[in-house]
């Protein structure tokens, strides 16, 4: 029996916000990579997702020709779906290695989408399901989805490298710093920490 509009609990209501988390556990990231080592496409998707600020639909728009000859330090340009502007990302060694391993077993032409499934290009809902499954398999509790990959990149940029919010805002293509803080879910944590200072 079909649901009436707004009755399906598995779909968010219009204008509601479905919040997913970044992967805050480095060991969990390593466990996911290890779990995916025999699945080059999925490993490539995961590594690209956590090493760039691209949205899932932007990752899915990549073609074989765009990535085939990439070297560490090269720039990968993707048209943003929301703004229509191009965003440039400098790829690192982890991205190039994951792409190379994936392409070694692929004979797809340059104009083919990088991330193919049995029925053509993967979809964002499929990627969300994949990310949820990977996180569950390594014992992570919480809400995870396709945006978790992008958020993981930003979270670790901020935590480990001290990347400033204005720089992250630019990388994410956000309009305000407040939007970036809310997106990463770190403002509440940082506010709580400032009260730990004893004078």
Beta strands, then each sheet from edge to edge (+ up, - down):
strand 1: 75-79
strand 2: 86-90
strand 3: 116-117
strand 4: 120-121
sheet 1: 1+ 2-
sheet 2: 3+ 4-
end
